[in-house]
Amino acid sequence: MRTAYVRSVWWLAAGCGAGALADALAVHGAAGLARGFTVAAGGSLPALAATALLLLAPRLRRGGERSLGPFLAGAALAAAPLAIDIGLAPIPAAGAGGAAALAALFLVRGPLPGRRAGAVLPPLWLALAAGGLLQGALDRPAPPLRSFPDRSDPAPAGPDVVLISVDTLRADAVTGPRPPGLELPSFDRLRREGASAPFGLAPSGLTVPSHLTLLTGLDCLEHGVRGNFDRVPAERLDFLAERFRAAGWRTAAVISNGLLARDIGFGDGFEVFDDSEVPRLGPIRRFLRRIEGRSWLSLLLADHSRLERVVALALFPHHRRAGGGAPERGRGARTTELALGLLDELAADPRPFFLFLHYMDPHDPYGTVAPFDGLLSRGLGPPPADFTADPRHGYDGHLAIRLEEDLRSGDPARIAAARPLVERLRLAYLEEVAFVDRQLGRVLDRLDSTGRPFVLLLVGDHGEQFGEHGLMKHGNSLFEELVRVPFLLRGPGVPAGAVWERPPALEDAVPTLLALAGLEQPAGLSGRVLAVGGRLQSPPPRLHLAADDERFSLRREGWKWLAFWSDGALPPVRPWRLHDLAADPAEADPLPPTTAPWPDLAARELVRDRHAGLERAGEEQRFVAGELGYTDGGEED
């Protein structure tokens, strides 16, 4: 009797492996077969164990050879998720698999055809599952470029150049009125020792187009990229790092936003490109998309975070450790440590260097570490039970989206309830800005300690909204809260305490930094030189352009014209609103958008738009953008 039971369980396991193999092939294909099989078979184990207990019933072991029934029962259990692919909901699909397994056990008799060969199946399935674990152990993300190559070209005599981009940093967080308790000594030091403006102008409310303008000196029409889901056309762009490297500078970058990663297209020209602070969760999340809601494992674990932890630990251990498991709170401190290590190495080389440093803070989730956590928000009291900050990461961006829905609901009660929570997020954001100020101070101190001359420019890539116009976060407008960013410049050739009469723009970064380094101006740049030879040069009166996936704006001498793209129709934009920013700084009282000369100005400018024919982003860029909360229309979801 014992031998019959063991044989029955053996064939049950053989069938389970066959069903798991079918499921893995259908969902993951050959490339992901081993990991997919591991999940499909592993998730089936509880159902397999319960069925094995049923086999203890004597009637299921009587009647001669009965290998076919257990085999079919195991296959039905493991392959049950395939029913989801033909339209069944997960619970009914699981029920159907269980019912089919019971039917096979009680109704199917006789031997399995080819049972001699089938007898080796369970060891084969174990080997395949072990292969999935081994694949995870051997699969490591590409390491960052951390070794400087030998150089034989002559070393130039220019200064070191440092460009710092702070993600989601609106101008008034640095240069505007501050709530009691908010001190920003490092930002203030830059303003005192160099040149600044009440605000600079970004070309977008999104990361990729703004950084392309910052790093190429081209406006949003010249490079053609409007959103985070447009492919970066690096092959036709000349990046600032390429220009410095060609002129003899060492070039290095430390970035912490996956949309600026090397394989997205931002690595050109850098000898060292450290993106190790970018979470390596892309392969994990792609795998989860295939199994979540359609596997036994996802049904058993139910909670997404538990499922992610199990899959990451078992099948993607190195991806999980490469930045992805670290808390978002205080992330900038790790970025700073990487930058300081690079600065020590660069300062030991007599050759001048160009360093691009990017901080993800204060992008959501909103929250930081002591002594800044609670610095401004401590007096607000505890938040509602359904509006709490994650201890490791902070207030999730989805809470901001929920508040935006309340603000735009038209319901006075919902709007009134949302406003104090919006203020809570705004103060948590400003606490992150104070934390970034501390990191900036560490970088400035290390640069000063080298005794070498250096030029430093700090900017934001775009701002952030906290209830203005009923909006939260970014990527969903071109209002002033998103296009106004800090612009702080310090170094030899920059007068201390000077203020530009007109707002600089991100496209001015490339020509200005090249000029302060003593390099020639390339032809075709959209920006202008803002300082040279100890004199400040305010940008001339000019047209400033901004764009995202859905919107386009023009700005000149205090007037701002906003439009929507027409999705291939002619004219290419549909006028929306016009604002006199001097009389209407909150952009709350729009004028007729067809007022001359704005439609004609737009038509003349759009002749040079290079967006047409631009490819959409590759899978990795689309995935990173989605993970940061962006949708394929540009807005954060």
N, C-alpha and C positions, 0 to 999 in steps of 0.2 A: 504493500500500500504506500509506503514511504517513497519507494522508487517511482511509482506512478505519479505521485504528487510532484516530485522533483522534475520528472519529465514534463508534466503539464506546465509548471512554472517556467521551465526552460523554453518551451515553445511560446508561452505568453511573452517572454522577454524577446524572443526572436521576432515575433510579430510586431511588438512595440517598436523595435529598432527599424523594421521595414516601414512602418507608418511614419516614424520620425524622419526617415530618409526621404520619403515622398514629400512630406511637409517642408523639409529644408530645401529640397531642390525647387519646389514650387515658389518659395518665398525668396530665397537667397541666391539661387543659381549655383553654378559650380564654384565660383570664386568665394562665396561665403558658406560653402557647404559644411565645413567642419564645425565652425562656430554655430551655424544654424541648427545642425544636428544636435550639438551639445545642449542647446536650449530646448529644442523640441523633445528630446529624450529625457532630459533632466526634469522638465516640467511635467512629464507624464508619470514620473515615479510614484507620487501619491496615489494616483488612480490605478497604477499597476499594482501597488501594494494592496490596495483594497480588493482588487480583483483576485490577487493571489490568495487572500483570505477566503474568498468564495470557493476557490478550488479545494478547500478543505472538506467541502460537502462531498460525502462518499458517492452520490449519484453522478457527480461530474467526472468521476474517475473510473466508472464501470462501463462495460460494453466494448472492451477491446481497445484498439489503438484510437486515440482521440487527439492527435497532434493538430489537426486542421482547425478545430474549434478554438483552442487557446491562441493559436497563431492569428486567426482572424480577429479574435477579441482584442489582442494586443495592438494589432494594426489599426483597428477601429478607434481605440482610445487615443493613440498617438496622432492619428491623422484627422481627428475630430476638428481641429482648427481650420482645415481646408473647407469645411462647410460654411465658415464665415465668408470665404471668398466668393461664394455663390449666393450670398444674400442673407444667411441666417445671422441673428444676433449672437454674441458670444455665449450667453447662458443656454439658449436653445441648442446651439451647436454642440456644447459640452454634453447636454442631455441626450442629443441624438447619438453622439459617440458612445456614451455609456449604455444607451439602449441597444445599440448595434452590438456592443461587446457582450452584453448579457444574452442577447439572442444567439450569438455565435457559440457561447459556452453551453447553453442549454439545448440548442437545436441542431448544431452541426456535429456530426460524428465522422469518424473515419480518419485515415492518415493524410498528412500533407504531402502532395506530390513533390518528389525530389527531396524527401525529408533527410536523406543521408547528407546531401550538401547543405541543407538548412541547419543541420546540427552545429555547424561552425559559425552560425550567424551571431549568437550573443557575444563571443569573443571579438568578432569583427566590429560589432557595434561599440563595444568598450574601447577598442582601439581608435575608432573614429571620434568618439567623445573625448578621449585623451588627446587626440590630434587637435581638437578645438581649443583645449586648454593650452597645449603646446604652442599653437599659433599665436595665442594671446601673449604668452610669455616671450616669444621671439619678436613680436611686432612692436617696434619702437618708433616714435615720431622722429622725423628728420631733425638732427641736432641743429641749434642755431650756429651761424657763422661767428666764431669767436677768435679766430687766429688771423692776425694781420700778415699779409704777404710781404716778402722782401721787396724793397724798392731800390732801383738803381738810378732813377731820374733825379735831377737836382732838386734840393729842398728849397721852396720859396721862402721869402722873408716876411710874409704877412702874419696877421694875428690869428689866434684860434677863433673859431666861430661856433657858437652854440645856438641852436634853434629849439625852443621848447614849445610844444603844443599841449594845451590842457583841454581835454575833451569836455564839451558841454558847459564851458565857462562863459557866462554872460557878462557883459562889460560892467553893469552896475553892481555886480557882486564884488568887484575890485575897486572901482572908481566912484561908485555911488554912495548914498547915505548908508550907514551901517547901524544895525541894531546894537543896543548896549551889550558890551561883552565881546564883540567881534573885533579882534585886532589882527592886522595883516602886516606885520613889520617887514617881511621880505618883499612883498609887492610894493609897499610904500618905499622901501629902500631903492628898488628899481626906478620908481617914478622920481625919486629925489636925485639919484645919481645919473639919470639918463633922460631920454625924451619919452613923452607919452601923449595920449589924447584921451578925452572923456570916453571915447570908444573908437574902435576900428570897425571896418565893414567886412563881413564874410560873404561869400558868393552863394551860400546855400545854408539851409538848416540841417544838412546831412554831412556825415563824416567824409565819405569818399570824394565827392566833388569839391568840398572845401579844402581838403588836404592836397588834392591835385593842383588847385590854384596856388596854395601856399608853397608847394615844392617845385612848381614849374614856372611860376610867374605869368600864367595864362588865365584869362577870365573864363567863366563857365561856358561861353559860346566857343571859344578857341579850342578848349580841350574836349568839349562836347558831352562830358559826363554830367548827368543831371541827378542821379540817385545812386544809392548803395547797391542796386541790382544791375547797374551798367558795368560792363567789363572795362577794366582799366587799359586803355590802348597804349601801353608802355612803349611799344615798338616805334611809335611816331612822336614820342614826347622826350624832351631833354630835361632830366631832373637836376635839381641843385647839387645833389651829391655827385652826379657825373661831372658837372662843371668843376667842382672843387677837386675831385680826384684827378681830372685831366690837368689841372693847374699845379698839382704836386702835393695837395693836402692829404693827410690821412682822413678817412671817412668812416664813421661808425654811427649806429642807431640803436636805441633801446626803445621798444614800443610795447604797448600793453593792450591794444585794440586789435582783434583779429582781422578787422577790415583793412588794416594797414600792414598786414603780414607780407613777408617776402614773396610768397607764391601768389598773392593777389596782384602784385605788380609794383609794389613800393620799394623793392629791394635794389633797384638798379643804381649802380654807382657806389654802393656801400661795400667797403672791405670787410667790415664786421657788422652783422645785423642780428641783434639779440632780441628775438621775440619769444623767449622762454616764459614770459609772464602771460602770454596768451593761452587761455585754457585749451588743452588738447582733447576736447570732448567731441569734435566733429564726427569721427568714426563711431563713437559710442552712440551718439544721438541718431545717426543714420541707421544704425542697427536697431535701435529701440523703435524707430518709426515703423520698421517692418514687423516687429513682433508685438508691439503694444496693442492690446485689445483683440489680438487674434492668436494667442498662444496660451497653453496651460499655465506657463510661468507667470504671465501678466495677470491671469485670473486669480492665481493663488496669492500673489503679492499685493495685488489691487492698487496700492499706492505707487505713484510714478517714481517718487524719490527712492523708495525701497528697491523697486525694479532696477532703476539706474545704478544704485550702489552694488547690487548683486552682479549685474552684467559687467559693470566696470571692473570690479574686483576679480571676477573669474576670467573674463575674456579680453579685457583691455587694461591690464594693470599699469602699464607704462604710460598710456594716454591719460589715465586717471591721475597719475602722480605729477605729470608735467604741467603744473599750473592749475589744472582743473579742480583739484580738491581743496585749494587754498581759499580762505575766506575773502570776500570782496571788501569787507571792512579793513582799512589800512593797507589796501593793495599797493598804494603808491610808495610805501616804505620799501617794499621789495623792488619796485622799479628803481628807486633811488639807490639802493645797494648795488644793483647791476650797473647803474650809471657811474657811481663813484669808483667801482672797480675798473671800469673802462677808462675813466679820467686818470687814474693813477698810471695805467699803462700808457695812455697817450701822452701824458706829461713827461714821461721818461724818454720820449722820442723827440729829438730836436725839430722834427718836421711839424709844422702847424697842422691842426686838425679841424675837421667839421664834424660836430656831433648833433644829431637829431634825437631829441628826447621827448617822448610822448607819455603823458599821464592819463589814465582812464578816469580816475577820480576827477570831478564829482558826478560823473554819469551815474544814473540809477543802477543798482539799488542805492537809495540814499541812507547813508549811515557811515560812521567812522569809529575811531578808537580813542581811548583816553589819551590825553586829557580833554579832547575836543568833543567826544560823545556826550551829549546832554548839555554842552556849554551854553547853548542858546535856548534849547527846548525843555530843559529840566523843569521849568516853572509851569509848564502846560498841564501837568497832571497826567495820569495814565490815559492812553488812548482807548477807544472802544475795543471790545474783545475780538472783533473781526477786522481790526486795523492795527495789527502789531508788527513790529520790526523783527526780522529774523536775527537771532543773536550773532550769527556769523556774517551775515551779508547786509542787513539793513532793510529799509522799506522797499518792497519789490515794486517795479514799475507798473505792474498790473493794478496796484492800488491807485496809482495816479490816473490810469485810464478809467477806473471805476469812478473816481471823482470827476473826471471830465464829463462822463455820462450824466452825473448828477447836475453839474454846472450848466449843461446844455439841455436839461430836461424841460425847462420852463416851469417846473414845479417850485414855488417859493420855499416850501418846507425842505425839499431836497437840497436846494441851493444853499439855504441858510445852514443846514447841517454839514454841508461839504466844506464851507469856507474855513472853519477852524482846522479841519484836517489838511486842507491845502497849505495853510500857514505852518502846520507841523512839518510837512514835507519840505517847505521852503527853508525853514530853520535847520532841518537836518542836512539839506544841501549846503547851506552856508557853513555849517560845522565841517563839512568835507572840504570846503574852500579854505578854511582855517588850517586844516590838516595839510592841504597842498602847499600852503604858505610855509609851513614848517619844512617840507621837503625841498622847496625852492631855496630856502635859507641854507640847507645842508649843501646843495649844489653850488650856490654862490660862494660859500665859505671855502669849499674845496678848490674852486677855480681861483679864488683870490690867493689861496695858499701856494699855488704853483709859481707865483711871481711872473707869469707870462701874460702878455696883453691878450685880451679876448673881447670879442663882440658877442653880445647876447641879445636875442630877440625872443620875447614871450608873447604868445597869442592864444586865443581860444579858437576852436574850429567852428563853433556855432554856440548859440545860447540855449536857454531852457525856459519854458513857460510854466508859470504857477498861477493859473486862473485867468490871466489876461485874455480877453476875447473868448472866455469860456473854454480855454485850451490848456492842456498840460503837456509836459515833455517837449519833444521837438520832431521835426520832419513833417509837420502838418500845417505849416504856414510859412510865410516870408515876412511876418510882422517884425517890428524892431527888436522884440525880446530875443529873437533867434539870429538876426543878422548883426546885432551889435556885440562886439567881442573886445576883450582887452588887447592893446597893442603897446608893448613896453620895450624900449630899445636902449641899450647901454653899451658903451665901449669907446675906444679911441676914435675921435672924429664925431662923437655925439655930444652936443652941449648938455651939461647937467641941468636938470630942472626945467628943460624946455618943453613947450607944448605946441603941437601942430595946430594951426588955425583951422584946417579942414581935416575931416577924418581920413586917416590912411586906410588902405584896403589890403587884404591878404595877398593880392597879386603884387604888392609893392615889396614883399619880403625878399624875393630873389634878387631884383636889381639893387636893392639897398644893401643887402649882405655882400653881394659881389663888389659893390663900390667901396664899402668899408674895408674889404679885404684887399683892395688895390687891383682888382681884376677888371677887364674890359666888359662893357655891356653887350650882351648878345643882341642881335636884331630880332624883332618880332615879339618882344615881351609886351604884355598888357600893362604891367606895373611901371611905377616911376621910382627914381632914387629919392629917398626921404632925408638923408643926412650924408654929408661928406665934408671933410676938411674942417671939422669943428663947427659947421653951420647947419642949421636945420632948414630943410627945403619942404615947405608945405606942398602937398599935392595940388596941382592946378585944378580949377573948376573942370569937372569931367562927369561923364555919365557912368554910374555904377550899376552893374547888372547882377542879378541873383536869380537862381532857378532851382527847382527840384523836379521830381517826376510829374507833378501836376501843375505847378505854378511858375510864373515868370514875373520879374519886377525890374523897373527902371527907376533910378534915383538921380536927381540933379538939383543942386543948390536949394535943398530944403523941401523939394517936392518928390513925391513917391507915387509911382503908377504900378498897379498890380493887375495881373491878367492870369487866365488859365490857358494851358496848351489846348489846342483844338483837335488833337488826335488825328493828325494827317490832313485835316481840312484846310482850306484857304479862306481867310488869312490864318497863319499858323497859331495865333493867339486870340483869345476872346477877352476883351477888356472887362475888368471887374470893378475896380475902384481907384480913386485918385485922392491923395492926401496932401494937404499943406502942413508939413510937420512942425513948422513954427507955431501955427495957430492950433494945430490938432496933434500934439505929440503922442497921445494915446491911440491914434488912428481909430477914433471912435465915430468921426463925423465925415464920411466919405463924400467926395464931390463927383460929378458925372465923369466917368472914365473915358468918354469919347472926346473930351476937351483937347483941342490942339495945343501943342504939337505931338502929344504922346503917341497916338497910334502910328503916325508917320515915323517918329523916332524908332519905335519898335520895329517897324518894317525894314528900315535901313540897317539896323543892327543885326536882325535875324538872318540877313543874307549870308553872314559868315558863320552861322551855327553849324557845328560839325557833329551834331548828334545823329543826323540821318545816317543809317547804315551801321551805326555802332552796335556791336553784338551785346546781347545780354550776358550777365555774369556767369561764370562757370559754377559748377556744383558747390565747390568749397566756399566761394564768396557768397553764394545765395544762402548756404547753410549758416554761415557765421552771421550774416545779416538777420536771418530769421531768429537765431538764438539771442540776438541783442534786442529783439522785439520789433524789428521792421517787417513790414509787409511789402509785397512786390508792387505797391503803388507809392512807396516812399514813406508813408506814415508808420509810426510805431503803433503796434497793435495793443 
